[in-house]
Amino acid sequence: MSIVAEAPGFIQVFSDGSVKRFAPETAVASPLTSAGGYKSKDVTVDASKPINARIFRPDDEDINVSGMPVLVYFHGGGFCIGSTTWLGYHIFLGNLAATAKTIIVSVDYRLAPEHRLPTSYEDCYSALEWLGSKADPWLRNADLSRVFLCGDSAGGNIAHHVTIKAIKNKIHGVTVKGLVPIHPFFGSERRTELELAEGSGAEVAMNDMFWRLSLPDGADRDFYGCDFEKAEAEWSLFPALLVFVSGLDFLKERGVMYSDFMKKKGVKEVKLIEAEGEVHVFHAWFPESEATFLLQKQITDFIRIFH
C-alpha cells in the first residue's frame, strides 16, 4: 500500500483509498467562562451524516443580551483537513465572539476525499438551515436578521457558495447580511501570472493536489466550485462583501481577482483588506498575534455596521 497524495504533517492518502490525518493541538469546548470572556459547547447539526458544530458565546455578562448577531464560520484545509476543534480556530473564534459580542457557530463539515464537493457546500448550507430553527438554547437570543458567513481558505470558498444557495432558496427567518472570506481558496485550469512564475512549483503542486482530492470524479479546475467565474448567481442580491488577503500568501492573487470579479458583477459593497507581511491563515496559526487582533477588530467593525 503506497501513499498517492500527501501534505506532510497533515494528511496522507493511500492507494487503497484510506486516509490518515494528523491534527495539530485541539481544544475541548467548555460551557464555563474562559479567560478570554467566552463560552463554548459542541452541538450536533445532523447526526445522520454527521455534521457537528461548536458554538461560541460571550460570557455571562452578555449571555442574556437580546438580538446578538450570528457569524457562521467554515474552517479551512483544502476541503480535506481541519476542524473547529483545532486549538487555533478555537482561540480565534472564542476571542472574536467576545470582541464582537456575537454568537459564532463553527461548522465541522464532512471532508474530502471521502466526501468530495459539493458535499461540504451541502453540509454547511444544512447548518444554516439548522441555525434558522434555533434548535439550541444558546441561539434563542440570536438575531437571525443579522447573519454573517465567514471562513478561511477552503472555508472562504464554502462561505461564497453557501451564500449563493441562501440567496436562491431563502431560508425562513435567516438574512445573510455579510460575507467575509479570509484568504479564499479558488483556482482554475487557466494559470495566473504568479502560478506560472519561477519558484512557484511547490505551492502550485500542493494546491493542485487538494483540488484533485476534493473535486468530483471527472471534474477539473473549471468546476464551478473551484473557478468562481463559472458559478451562476443573482449577483445583485449578494450581501456586503469583506475580503481579506495576506501579503505573503500564495493565494493573495486569487483573492484580489475574486474581489475584482464581484465588483464587476455588480455586488454593491465590496471591500478588500490586505494584511501586509502575513502568511496564509495566520489567524489560525497565531491566534493571539497583533495581526490576528487587528483582523478581529476589522470583522467586528464590519458586523457593527448592520446594527
C-alpha positions, 0 to 999 in steps of 0.5 A: 500500500503506497501513499498517492497524495500527501501534505506532510504533517497533515494528511496522507492518502493511500492507494487503497483509498484510506486516509490518515490525518494528523491534527495539530493541538485541539481544544475541548469546548467548555460551557464555563467562562474562559479567560478570554470572556467566552463560552463554548459547547459542541452541538450536533447539526445532523447526526445522520451524516454527521455534521457537528458544530461548536458554538461560541458565546460571550460570557455571562455578562452578555449571555442574556443580551437580546438580538446578538448577531450570528457569524457562521464560520467554515474552517479551512484545509483544502476541503480535506483537513481541519476542524473547529476543534483545532486549538487555533480556530478555537482561540480565534473564534472564542476571542472574536465572539467576545470582541464582537459580542456575537454568537459564532457557530463553527461548522465541522463539515464532512471532508474530502476525499471521502466526501468530495464537493459539493458535499461540504457546500451541502453540509454547511448550507444544512447548518444554516438551515439548522441555525434558522430553527434555533434548535439550541438554547444558546441561539434563542437570543440570536438575531437571525436578521443579522447573519454573517458567513465567514471562513478561511481558505477552503472555508472562504470558498464554502462561505461564497457558495453557501451564500449563493444557495441562501440567496436562491432558496431563502431560508425562513427567518435567516438574512445573510447580511455579510460575507467575509472570506479570509484568504479564499481558496479558488483556482482554475485550469487557466494559470495566473501570472504568479502560478506560472512564475519561477519558484512557484512549483511547490505551492502550485503542486500542493494546491493542485493536489487538494483540488484533485482530492476534493473535486468530483470524479471527472471534474477539473479546475473549471468546476464551478466550485473551484473557478468562481467565474463559472458559478451562476448567481443573482449577483445583485442580491449578494450581501456586503462583501469583506475580503481579506488577503495576506501579503505573503500568501500564495493565494493573495492573487486569487483573492484580489481577482475574486474581489475584482470579479464581484465588483464587476458583477455588480455586488454593491459593497465590496471591500478588500483588506490586505494584511501586509507581511502575513502568511496564509491563515495566520489567524489560525496559526497565531491566534493571539498575534497583533495581526490576528487582533487587528483582523478581529477588530476589522470583522467586528467593525464590519458586523457593527455596521448592520446594527 
